[in-house]
Amino acid sequence: MGKQLIGRRLLACISRNFMLVAGTTVSTVFAVWLVSVFVYEPEYMATSQVFVEPLTSETVHGETLAASDYQTLEAYQVLAKSPAVLSQVLERTGSEYSMADLHERIMISRPENSQVLNIVVSASDRNEAASIANAIAFSLQEEVKHVLKVDNVSVILKAGTSTNAMEENSSLSLLLSFAAIAGLAAGVLLSLTIELLGFARRYAQFGRRKNAHLQTVFK
């Protein structure tokens, strides 16, 4: 019974402050939409992978790599972000990034005791990130053939590109849904605060009137 009474009072409070609750909800959703569309620039990550065959020895699964193979992998990690490779990448993709900006957006990593290099690229556009990651992989392969005269780099994973905006729209819809819930909660809390302040003010006024009445009676 007590829960039902509280629920009815809460609904009555919301109905009395309906415009405040609705306005807070709509304002929050609109503000989040403005920020997400016109202010916030999302960063997308894309990953391609290359496999580097050992030059000196066959590496059996579970064995550690030879020191020379480590040196080769480290050299290829540096080469992947070198001006020679990045200039080819910019030419292939037509990206508007400068070479310095592009260098900062690339991360080359290698799992422990592995001959695979992970090429991770961040960009404000999903397809651009994927195109750059793939261009780095193929440019590294060509540069190794051209400069080192060896053919031991194979592209084993290409970053995927997409022309479908459904995923972005779904993310935006989810974000706006959370914004609506947050705005609704804020509106309800604000309306409750206003009701409590009004109650406290009325109680204080009642107390003052009561005291004034008692003073009049006992004069």
Backbone bond lengths (Angstrom), bond angles and torsions (degrees), N, CA, C in turn:
res aa  C-N    CA-C-N  psi(-1)  N-CA   C-N-CA  omega(-1)  CA-C   N-CA-C  phi
1 M - - - 1.464 - - 1.521 111.23 -
2 G 1.360 114.35 -41.60 1.461 118.56 -179.89 1.516 111.77 -64.06
3 K 1.359 116.73 -39.60 1.460 120.56 179.30 1.528 111.03 -65.07
4 Q 1.332 116.10 -39.01 1.468 119.56 178.36 1.522 110.95 -64.73
5 L 1.334 116.10 -38.98 1.467 120.15 178.97 1.522 110.77 -64.67
6 I 1.338 115.49 -43.54 1.467 119.52 178.09 1.521 110.48 -62.74
7 G 1.347 116.18 -41.52 1.459 120.06 179.12 1.517 112.12 -62.40
8 R 1.339 116.47 -42.22 1.472 119.67 179.41 1.523 111.22 -65.73
9 R 1.326 116.01 -39.64 1.465 119.21 178.78 1.529 111.10 -66.57
10 L 1.330 115.80 -38.02 1.464 119.25 178.13 1.519 110.89 -64.83
11 L 1.338 116.78 -43.89 1.465 120.32 178.02 1.521 111.03 -63.84
12 A 1.327 116.38 -38.34 1.463 119.41 178.04 1.521 110.98 -65.13
13 C 1.333 115.59 -39.25 1.472 120.16 177.90 1.521 110.81 -63.48
14 I 1.343 116.68 -43.23 1.465 120.50 179.85 1.519 110.79 -66.12
15 S 1.339 116.42 -40.41 1.471 119.15 -179.52 1.525 111.43 -65.08
16 R 1.345 116.82 -36.94 1.467 119.42 178.21 1.524 111.73 -68.45
17 N 1.330 116.19 -28.45 1.468 120.53 -178.81 1.530 110.52 -115.20
18 F 1.325 116.20 35.56 1.468 120.46 -174.47 1.526 111.64 -59.94
19 M 1.324 117.14 -43.36 1.463 119.96 -178.27 1.524 111.15 -63.52
20 L 1.327 116.74 -36.65 1.465 120.45 178.01 1.523 110.70 -65.86
21 V 1.334 116.96 -46.61 1.465 120.80 -179.43 1.526 110.69 -64.08
22 A 1.339 116.37 -46.23 1.468 120.05 -179.99 1.519 110.91 -64.29
23 G 1.333 116.62 -42.11 1.464 119.87 -179.65 1.515 112.25 -64.30
24 T 1.337 116.97 -40.44 1.464 120.69 178.32 1.524 111.07 -64.67
25 T 1.328 116.53 -41.43 1.467 120.52 179.84 1.522 111.39 -64.38
26 V 1.331 116.23 -49.00 1.468 120.60 -178.77 1.526 110.51 -64.51
27 S 1.325 117.46 -41.36 1.467 120.97 -179.56 1.522 111.34 -63.48
28 T 1.332 116.73 -40.71 1.464 120.19 179.37 1.520 111.31 -64.99
29 V 1.323 116.73 -45.69 1.472 120.57 178.91 1.521 110.63 -62.03
30 F 1.324 116.88 -43.69 1.462 120.72 -178.75 1.525 110.90 -65.16
31 A 1.344 117.17 -41.07 1.466 120.69 179.73 1.527 110.94 -64.23
32 V 1.341 116.50 -43.25 1.464 119.96 179.02 1.525 110.60 -65.01
33 W 1.318 117.10 -39.47 1.468 120.35 178.19 1.526 110.88 -63.33
34 L 1.330 117.75 -43.41 1.464 121.00 178.85 1.524 111.08 -60.72
35 V 1.340 116.07 -45.74 1.464 119.81 -178.54 1.522 110.94 -65.26
36 S 1.333 117.21 -44.34 1.464 120.78 -176.58 1.522 112.58 -68.38
37 V 1.329 117.43 -30.79 1.467 120.61 -176.34 1.526 112.06 -91.51
38 F 1.327 117.65 -42.10 1.462 120.25 -170.72 1.527 114.70 -108.53
39 V 1.325 118.60 -17.76 1.466 120.28 -175.31 1.522 111.34 -112.44
40 Y 1.321 116.61 -55.21 1.459 121.00 -174.34 1.523 111.16 -75.74
41 E 1.325 115.93 130.23 1.462 121.75 176.44 1.530 108.49 -109.44
42 P 1.318 117.93 109.44 1.467 119.78 -178.19 1.524 111.34 -69.44
43 E 1.319 115.21 151.90 1.453 121.59 176.29 1.526 108.30 -110.84
44 Y 1.321 115.78 125.30 1.461 121.18 179.09 1.522 109.32 -105.45
45 M 1.327 115.45 143.93 1.459 121.51 179.33 1.526 109.29 -111.11
46 A 1.327 115.49 139.30 1.464 121.16 176.40 1.524 108.30 -135.13
47 T 1.326 116.15 143.79 1.463 120.77 -175.75 1.522 110.97 -130.06
48 S 1.321 115.07 130.82 1.465 121.51 169.26 1.527 107.26 -120.65
49 Q 1.334 116.58 161.47 1.459 120.50 -177.77 1.522 110.49 -134.12
50 V 1.325 114.36 143.25 1.466 120.25 173.35 1.524 108.34 -125.47
51 F 1.324 114.96 147.73 1.465 121.44 177.52 1.515 108.37 -107.95
52 V 1.324 115.87 129.57 1.464 121.62 -179.30 1.523 108.46 -107.61
53 E 1.322 116.14 114.05 1.460 120.19 178.52 1.527 109.52 -74.98
54 P 1.337 117.20 139.08 1.474 119.67 179.82 1.523 111.15 -64.59
55 L 1.317 115.39 141.60 1.466 120.33 -178.19 1.520 112.48 -89.34
56 T 1.336 116.07 -23.55 1.465 118.21 -170.63 1.516 113.85 -108.87
57 S 1.322 117.34 -31.38 1.466 118.40 -174.38 1.513 110.16 -152.84
58 E 1.306 115.80 159.14 1.455 121.69 174.74 1.527 107.98 -79.77
59 T 1.313 116.43 130.55 1.460 120.78 -179.28 1.520 109.13 -103.33
60 V 1.329 115.91 114.77 1.454 121.46 -179.90 1.520 108.42 -85.01
61 H 1.317 116.18 146.02 1.467 120.97 -179.49 1.528 110.04 -56.18
62 G 1.334 115.72 128.28 1.453 120.54 179.48 1.513 112.37 99.51
63 E 1.344 119.38 -18.72 1.448 121.75 178.36 1.519 109.71 -89.04
64 T 1.322 114.76 153.08 1.458 119.50 177.48 1.519 109.61 -78.10
65 L 1.317 115.11 153.88 1.454 119.76 179.05 1.520 110.33 -74.52
66 A 1.324 116.02 150.99 1.453 121.08 176.04 1.518 109.57 -68.78
67 A 1.340 115.71 156.46 1.465 120.30 -177.78 1.520 110.87 -59.86
68 S 1.327 117.03 -38.29 1.464 120.21 179.96 1.525 111.33 -66.69
69 D 1.341 116.66 -33.24 1.465 119.88 177.47 1.524 110.90 -68.72
70 Y 1.344 116.43 -38.26 1.458 120.00 174.89 1.523 110.37 -59.61
71 Q 1.313 115.77 -44.64 1.462 120.08 -179.45 1.524 110.75 -63.18
72 T 1.329 116.27 -39.34 1.467 119.98 178.16 1.523 111.09 -63.20
73 L 1.326 116.68 -45.55 1.463 120.74 179.83 1.523 111.50 -63.19
74 E 1.331 116.57 -41.62 1.461 119.98 178.60 1.527 110.57 -64.75
75 A 1.334 115.80 -38.82 1.463 119.49 178.39 1.529 110.97 -64.84
76 Y 1.322 116.87 -39.40 1.468 120.32 179.12 1.531 111.43 -68.82
77 Q 1.340 116.37 -33.45 1.462 119.32 176.16 1.526 110.86 -62.75
78 V 1.309 115.92 -41.02 1.470 120.28 177.48 1.518 110.39 -69.46
79 L 1.343 116.58 -42.06 1.460 121.15 -178.45 1.526 111.57 -62.44
80 A 1.334 117.47 -33.74 1.466 121.04 -178.03 1.522 112.36 -63.11
81 K 1.346 116.98 -24.79 1.466 120.62 179.85 1.526 111.99 -110.15
82 S 1.316 115.80 14.52 1.462 120.14 -178.22 1.527 110.85 -78.64
83 P 1.339 117.81 158.17 1.470 120.63 177.14 1.523 113.29 -57.09
84 A 1.333 116.93 -33.06 1.466 119.89 -179.47 1.525 110.96 -62.11
85 V 1.324 116.77 -42.32 1.466 120.67 179.76 1.521 110.86 -77.66
86 L 1.331 116.99 -43.77 1.464 119.97 -176.33 1.525 112.30 -65.25
87 S 1.325 117.25 -32.69 1.467 119.09 177.24 1.526 110.55 -64.69
88 Q 1.341 116.67 -38.32 1.467 119.70 175.77 1.529 111.13 -66.18
89 V 1.331 115.82 -38.10 1.467 120.50 179.93 1.522 110.54 -63.16
90 L 1.327 116.90 -45.82 1.465 120.75 179.38 1.523 110.96 -62.65
91 E 1.333 115.89 -36.39 1.469 119.80 179.12 1.530 110.86 -70.65
92 R 1.323 116.75 -39.63 1.467 120.75 -179.28 1.527 112.03 -67.60
93 T 1.324 115.92 -43.01 1.467 120.46 -171.88 1.522 113.76 -93.62
94 G 1.331 117.33 -21.19 1.463 119.66 -175.18 1.515 112.19 66.80
95 S 1.328 116.89 26.34 1.463 121.26 -178.16 1.523 110.83 -66.57
96 E 1.338 115.46 148.13 1.462 121.17 178.81 1.524 112.49 -87.07
97 Y 1.326 117.49 -2.80 1.463 119.84 177.75 1.523 110.15 -67.76
98 S 1.331 115.27 145.26 1.457 118.94 170.53 1.526 107.92 -75.80
99 M 1.329 116.52 167.21 1.458 119.07 -179.03 1.526 110.86 -64.01
100 A 1.339 116.39 -36.32 1.467 119.96 178.93 1.527 111.05 -66.76
101 D 1.332 116.88 -43.16 1.466 120.33 178.10 1.526 111.09 -63.61
102 L 1.328 115.35 -42.73 1.462 119.66 -179.75 1.525 110.71 -63.22
103 H 1.323 116.20 -40.26 1.466 120.90 179.26 1.531 111.02 -58.81
104 E 1.339 116.75 -39.65 1.464 121.06 -179.00 1.527 112.39 -71.75
105 R 1.320 117.24 -20.63 1.465 121.11 -177.08 1.525 112.85 -92.00
106 I 1.300 117.34 2.51 1.466 121.91 -176.86 1.523 110.15 -111.58
107 M 1.315 115.81 135.30 1.461 121.29 174.11 1.528 108.11 -129.68
108 I 1.322 115.78 124.42 1.457 121.71 178.65 1.527 107.63 -108.57
109 S 1.312 116.61 124.70 1.464 120.42 -179.47 1.519 109.55 -133.59
110 R 1.325 114.53 161.95 1.465 120.12 178.72 1.521 108.46 -141.09
111 P 1.335 117.81 124.60 1.466 119.83 174.95 1.523 110.58 -60.60
112 E 1.317 116.06 152.30 1.457 120.81 -177.85 1.524 111.03 -60.56
113 N 1.328 115.11 135.26 1.465 122.78 178.33 1.523 111.77 56.05
114 S 1.332 115.33 41.32 1.464 121.01 -179.17 1.518 109.37 -130.70
115 Q 1.313 114.95 151.91 1.465 120.90 177.20 1.528 111.53 -103.93
116 V 1.314 115.93 17.46 1.464 122.03 178.99 1.523 109.40 -102.47
117 L 1.320 115.81 132.77 1.459 121.86 174.61 1.524 108.83 -104.62
118 N 1.320 116.02 126.81 1.464 121.65 175.10 1.524 109.22 -92.91
119 I 1.305 116.44 124.84 1.469 121.98 179.13 1.525 107.33 -108.46
120 V 1.322 116.37 107.69 1.465 122.05 -176.71 1.523 108.81 -110.42
121 V 1.333 115.92 127.78 1.466 122.13 -177.78 1.521 108.97 -125.04
122 S 1.322 116.21 136.92 1.467 121.27 174.73 1.523 108.94 -111.71
123 A 1.331 116.11 140.09 1.466 122.09 179.16 1.519 108.39 -156.18
124 S 1.327 115.53 163.24 1.467 120.05 -179.23 1.526 112.30 -77.98
125 D 1.326 117.03 -9.40 1.462 122.05 178.26 1.525 108.94 -123.94
126 R 1.318 116.08 132.56 1.466 121.23 -176.73 1.529 111.91 -59.92
127 N 1.319 116.60 -47.75 1.462 120.54 -177.57 1.521 111.73 -68.07
128 E 1.333 116.30 -34.93 1.462 118.93 178.33 1.522 110.64 -66.26
129 A 1.322 117.13 -41.34 1.463 120.50 177.94 1.527 110.65 -60.34
130 A 1.333 116.65 -43.39 1.460 120.62 179.41 1.525 111.39 -66.19
131 S 1.328 117.06 -42.00 1.470 120.58 -179.63 1.520 111.23 -63.09
132 I 1.334 116.55 -41.46 1.463 120.24 179.96 1.524 110.59 -67.22
133 A 1.342 117.14 -42.91 1.465 120.15 179.48 1.529 111.12 -60.83
134 N 1.316 116.95 -42.64 1.469 120.44 178.30 1.523 111.36 -67.90
135 A 1.328 116.49 -39.85 1.465 120.09 -179.97 1.524 110.98 -63.93
136 I 1.322 117.48 -37.47 1.467 120.45 177.75 1.523 110.15 -64.22
137 A 1.327 117.00 -43.75 1.463 120.54 -179.04 1.528 111.21 -60.52
138 F 1.327 117.48 -48.27 1.468 120.47 -178.12 1.526 111.64 -72.95
139 S 1.323 117.65 -34.47 1.464 120.26 178.00 1.524 110.65 -68.12
140 L 1.334 117.04 -38.12 1.463 120.47 175.83 1.520 110.19 -62.88
141 Q 1.311 117.09 -43.27 1.464 121.38 178.64 1.527 110.89 -59.05
142 E 1.323 117.05 -45.05 1.463 121.11 -179.45 1.523 111.56 -69.51
143 E 1.335 116.95 -38.16 1.465 120.18 -178.43 1.522 111.19 -66.78
144 V 1.326 116.91 -37.80 1.463 120.46 177.29 1.528 110.40 -63.97
145 K 1.328 116.50 -42.61 1.468 119.92 177.55 1.522 111.18 -63.04
146 H 1.338 116.30 -41.50 1.463 120.87 -173.74 1.525 112.33 -75.89
147 V 1.331 116.50 -44.01 1.464 120.65 -173.49 1.526 111.53 -88.39
148 L 1.325 117.14 -48.76 1.457 120.73 -174.87 1.522 113.19 -91.11
149 K 1.317 116.59 -8.91 1.467 121.88 178.42 1.533 112.49 59.42
150 V 1.327 115.93 35.17 1.466 120.49 175.71 1.527 107.98 -130.90
151 D 1.319 114.32 155.47 1.465 119.62 -179.64 1.527 108.61 -123.70
152 N 1.321 114.89 72.33 1.469 119.27 -176.23 1.532 112.92 -122.11
153 V 1.333 117.00 16.68 1.464 121.10 178.70 1.524 108.78 -115.35
154 S 1.318 116.10 125.86 1.466 121.52 178.33 1.522 109.26 -125.51
155 V 1.320 116.07 135.57 1.462 120.91 176.00 1.525 107.72 -81.96
156 I 1.327 116.76 115.74 1.468 120.30 -176.07 1.527 112.49 -106.92
157 L 1.326 117.12 -13.97 1.464 119.55 178.24 1.520 109.61 -146.99
158 K 1.321 115.65 122.72 1.462 121.01 174.95 1.524 109.27 -99.43
159 A 1.333 115.09 138.77 1.464 119.92 176.22 1.520 109.01 -68.18
160 G 1.307 116.87 137.62 1.459 121.23 -178.25 1.512 112.42 -82.92
161 T 1.327 116.12 142.54 1.463 122.37 174.71 1.519 108.72 -111.00
162 S 1.324 115.88 158.96 1.463 120.98 -177.58 1.516 109.74 -144.23
163 T 1.324 115.48 139.60 1.467 120.65 175.75 1.523 110.67 -108.12
164 N 1.335 115.88 6.78 1.465 120.97 -177.38 1.517 109.73 -98.05
165 A 1.318 116.63 127.24 1.467 121.23 -178.70 1.521 112.18 -93.15
166 M 1.336 118.12 10.29 1.460 120.37 -176.24 1.522 111.30 -63.22
167 E 1.328 117.28 -39.02 1.463 119.69 -177.85 1.519 110.98 -66.67
168 E 1.352 117.15 -41.49 1.457 120.26 177.48 1.520 110.98 -63.77
169 N 1.338 116.38 -42.16 1.463 119.85 179.19 1.524 111.14 -64.72
170 S 1.334 116.17 -37.41 1.458 119.94 178.25 1.521 110.82 -64.81
171 S 1.330 116.76 -41.45 1.465 120.56 178.92 1.520 110.68 -64.04
172 L 1.340 116.38 -42.01 1.463 119.95 179.19 1.523 110.68 -65.11
173 S 1.327 117.09 -41.01 1.464 120.53 178.94 1.524 111.03 -62.74
174 L 1.333 116.01 -41.00 1.463 119.81 178.50 1.522 110.86 -64.66
175 L 1.332 116.06 -41.77 1.465 120.48 178.69 1.520 111.21 -62.66
176 L 1.336 116.77 -42.99 1.464 120.44 179.42 1.527 111.27 -67.57
177 S 1.329 117.11 -32.12 1.466 120.00 176.58 1.523 110.91 -64.52
178 F 1.334 115.71 -44.02 1.464 119.52 176.65 1.526 110.88 -63.21
179 A 1.337 115.87 -38.49 1.464 119.87 178.47 1.522 110.87 -63.43
180 A 1.341 116.82 -39.94 1.468 120.56 178.76 1.526 110.89 -63.89
181 I 1.333 116.31 -42.20 1.469 119.94 178.99 1.524 110.45 -64.22
182 A 1.352 115.74 -44.15 1.466 119.51 179.37 1.524 111.17 -64.25
183 G 1.340 116.87 -41.64 1.458 120.53 178.68 1.513 112.15 -64.55
184 L 1.336 116.39 -40.19 1.463 120.63 178.20 1.531 110.74 -63.93
185 A 1.340 115.64 -44.83 1.467 119.41 179.09 1.526 111.10 -62.61
186 A 1.347 115.98 -42.06 1.464 119.57 178.88 1.522 111.01 -64.10
187 G 1.334 116.58 -39.77 1.464 120.22 178.86 1.518 112.17 -64.21
188 V 1.341 116.18 -42.01 1.468 120.29 178.98 1.526 110.51 -64.80
189 L 1.343 116.52 -44.86 1.466 119.85 178.71 1.520 111.43 -62.56
190 L 1.330 116.14 -39.81 1.458 119.72 179.18 1.522 111.11 -65.50
191 S 1.332 116.20 -41.47 1.468 119.13 179.07 1.526 111.04 -66.10
192 L 1.339 117.61 -38.73 1.461 120.71 176.47 1.520 111.19 -64.19
193 T 1.335 115.78 -39.66 1.466 119.60 177.98 1.521 111.02 -62.21
194 I 1.325 115.87 -43.69 1.468 119.98 178.78 1.524 110.65 -62.64
195 E 1.343 116.50 -42.41 1.464 120.22 178.51 1.524 111.18 -62.41
196 L 1.337 116.79 -43.09 1.463 119.98 179.97 1.520 111.58 -65.93
197 L 1.335 116.44 -40.61 1.465 119.49 177.61 1.521 110.76 -63.72
198 G 1.343 115.79 -40.55 1.463 119.46 177.39 1.521 111.67 -63.78
199 F 1.333 115.47 -40.88 1.469 119.26 178.40 1.522 110.73 -64.41
200 A 1.345 116.18 -43.22 1.467 119.43 179.39 1.526 111.20 -63.27
201 R 1.332 116.34 -39.55 1.467 119.59 179.07 1.526 110.95 -65.67
202 R 1.336 116.53 -43.29 1.468 119.41 178.64 1.527 111.46 -65.14
203 Y 1.331 115.95 -37.57 1.466 119.40 178.88 1.521 110.70 -65.96
204 A 1.341 116.34 -39.78 1.467 119.84 178.26 1.524 110.75 -65.38
205 Q 1.328 116.32 -41.73 1.466 119.78 178.22 1.525 110.94 -63.78
206 F 1.339 116.19 -40.52 1.466 120.00 178.17 1.528 110.72 -62.92
207 G 1.351 115.61 -40.64 1.463 118.82 178.64 1.517 112.17 -63.96
208 R 1.334 115.85 -40.61 1.467 118.60 179.65 1.528 110.78 -65.98
209 R 1.347 116.62 -41.49 1.465 119.30 179.06 1.526 111.06 -64.64
210 K 1.342 115.64 -38.62 1.459 119.35 179.74 1.517 111.03 -65.33
211 N 1.334 116.22 -42.60 1.463 119.81 178.42 1.518 111.13 -64.16
212 A 1.341 115.39 -40.63 1.467 118.94 179.03 1.522 110.57 -64.12
213 H 1.336 116.11 -38.25 1.468 119.88 179.36 1.528 110.77 -66.17
214 L 1.335 115.95 -42.25 1.461 119.19 179.63 1.520 111.55 -64.82
215 Q 1.340 115.94 -39.56 1.461 118.95 177.79 1.522 111.09 -63.23
216 T 1.340 116.48 -36.44 1.469 120.46 179.09 1.524 110.86 -67.76
217 V 1.334 115.82 -38.91 1.465 120.33 -178.59 1.524 111.57 -65.78
218 F 1.349 116.01 -40.93 1.467 119.30 -174.44 1.519 113.83 -89.18
219 K 1.316 117.82 3.57 1.465 119.66 176.36 1.528 109.75 -74.92
